[in-house]
Amino acid sequence: MPVGEARARTPTERLLALFDRHRLSPTQRRIAQHLLDNLPEAAFASSVDLANRVGVSQPSVTRFAVALGFSGYPDLQRALRPIALSAVSERPDPVTVRRNELQAAVDAEIHNLEALRQTLEDPGKVVDLGRELAASSPLTVLGARISAPLADYFGYAAKRIHPDVRVLTSGGSAVHDGLLQAREAGGTWVLAFVLPRYAGETIEALRRARKAGFRTAVVTDAPIAPFADEVDVLLAAGVGTRLVFDSYAAPVTVSAALLQAMADAEPARTQARLEAYEQMAEDVGFFTER
C-alpha cells in the first residue's frame, strides 16, 4: 500500500490519497467523484456499469484507471474493493463525504499558497521580472482556453499602471498578428499564462514570440512543465486539483505579486496613472458607492 494511503484514516481519505497523486482530466474527476459519493457499490460495478452511472464512455473508465497508474479497470477494482469493504461499517452519509471533500479541496489550496509563500521568501525573481515587464512597451499578455481568464485579469489590472498592454486570448492566426504588431511597436516581453491542460496554441505562440525576438515569461503550475526549457522566466504556482475543475488561488496570487512588482518598478508612473484613473472613474461614475 502506498505511503499516502497507509497514513489515511478513512475510506474517503484513502480514495483522495489515491486520486491526489495523479493529474486527472475533468471527465476523470467526474468518475472519481462518483466513486467517492457511492462507495462501496461503485467499486464493485463493471466498467460498463460505472460508465453508464457516471454518464461517460467505457473507454473513459479504462483511461481513468490507467491515469491512476493501473494496468486497467480490473486492476483498479482490486485496489478499490478493500477500501469499499472498509467503508461498509462506517457508511458516512453523502453530505458528510461531500463536505469532507470540499474541505480537502480548500486544504489543498492552502498547501499551494504555503508553497508559494516559501518561494517568495526570496522575491528577487518576481521583482526582476516585474521591472522587465514594466519597461516593455507594449507589453503582450497571452492566455488561451482555461488560462484566458487569468490573462484577462492580469491585463485588466496591468492597464491601470502600464501605458500599453495588449491581451491576446482569442487564439488562431490573430495571436500571431498581435505578436508581430507588438514587436514592430517596440515590445520586448511576452507574459503567458499556461495552466493545465496546457493549450498547444499558447505554447506555439511563445515559440513564435521568441523567434520574433521577444523574451518570454510564463505563469504555470509546476517548474517541470514540458515547455520549461523554452521560456526565459518561469513562475510556478500550484493549482488545486481536488474538484472537477482546477482552482487557481496560487496562480492568481503570484499574478498579483507580479503586478505589485511592476507598480513598484515605476512608482511615479504608477501613481500618476492610478490617480488619473480614479478621477475618470469618479467623473464618469464607473462604480456605485455604498
Helices and strands as residue ranges (DSSP letters): H 3-7, H 11-20, H 26-37, G 41-44, H 47-54, H 58-67, H 73-88, H 94-119, H 124-135, E 139-143, G 145-147, H 148-161, E 165-168, H 173-184, E 189-193, H 200-211, E 215-220, G 228-230, E 233-236, H 249-265, H 267-284
